[in-house]
Amino acid sequence: MSTFHVTSIFLSAALCLTLILLPQQTNAARAFFVFGDSLVDSGNNNYLVTTARADSPPYGIDYPTGRPTGRFSNGLNLPDIISEQIGSEPTLPILSPELTGEKLLIGANFASAGIGILNDTGVQFLNILRIGRQFELFQEYQERVSEIIGSDKTRQLVNGALVLMTLGGNDFVNNYFFPLSSRRRQSSLEEFSQLLISEYKKILARLYELEARRVMVTGTGPLGCVPAELASSGSVNGECAPEAQQAAAIFNPLLVQMLQGLNREIGSDVFIGANAFDMNADFINNPQRFGFVTSKVACCGQGAYNGRGICTPLSSLCPDRNAYAFWDPFHPTEKATRLIVQQLMTGSVEYMNPMNLSTIMALDSRI
């Protein structure tokens, strides 16, 4: 056999081997898992009997399809933009029938609008995926993946995954401050915040038991500055509601301390604290600097500050979503969310403690 033919055979074999390996390399890309509430729900509540939903217009008006998806946004939400930044496909909702086969290896979104740290948060929304149920679904997810790639590789996939956890805001807005709240009658704001942190620590410890090893945990934003709070508190000149602001001021430092304590117990920087308060406060306090016309009035809503009720097809709708920091009475626009993700990716230790996502990705790529 000539040298030319031998060389051709080896080149063909190498090419075939490369083509075989390429999909496996793609599948081995870092998985992404999302847990939490409406700030990160990508459509799970579409499949539930609940009033906490975003599956009708004008939600999704700026989404690539132009249709509502269950995201509480005019377009992409926080997990979508993080996926975009880390070069991954968006994670599908865990309840989506499309989440099968190799799509499972990308990760999954378990978040459900309306939930909180406490199980009695969001009872008014009926059937939602409380955090315990989200973790049960995570366990079922791992069993499904094990059937595809085996238990050892599934553990490696989960250990190497990026995890986002967003909880806490609803425990104040839709529990403690909710009309006729029993929690408020039973506890001071400080006592309630301590309870939340105590329960949150158990939740995060359970997540670690479920093999999560890189977890971004967001604090609460400036709760008193969202259009819903401005409207309900009777704000005259757009000043933030003081009691809700105090709640965030108590909760967030306690959260940072708790995350640091967990990391010390584990002996590794598993939990990364994301300072959502300052990330949001930057554009809320100085909207013009970031190209917004207003950070007080929601794009979609009704009443004072467009902060009454929910966003519906009958609501007042702004023509230019990029001019507004808030999409609806509670949730930021896609443009504002992109600003938040910038800080997640490259923010200083003031925003991301002990390190930002770019540093995490660089460190973990060496392992």
Salt bridges, closest charged atoms under 4 A:
ASP55 OD2 - ARG53 NH2 2.97
ASP62 OD2 - ARG321 NE 2.79
ASP80 OD2 - ARG71 NE 2.56
GLU84 OE1 - ARG338 NH1 2.67
ASP120 OD1 - ARG183 NH2 2.90
GLU136 OE1 - ARG133 NH1 2.99
GLU140 OE2 - ARG133 NH1 3.48
ASP152 OD1 - ARG155 NH1 3.42
GLU199 OE2 - LYS202 NZ 3.05
GLU209 OE1 - ARG206 NH1 2.96
GLU211 OE1 - ARG213 NH2 3.46
GLU243 OE1 - ARG184 NH2 2.58
GLU265 OE2 - LYS201 NZ 2.98
ASP328 OD1 - HIS331 ND1 2.91
GLU334 OE2 - ARG338 NE 3.11
ASP364 OD2 - ARG30 NH2 2.58
ASP364 OD1 - ARG214 NH2 2.99
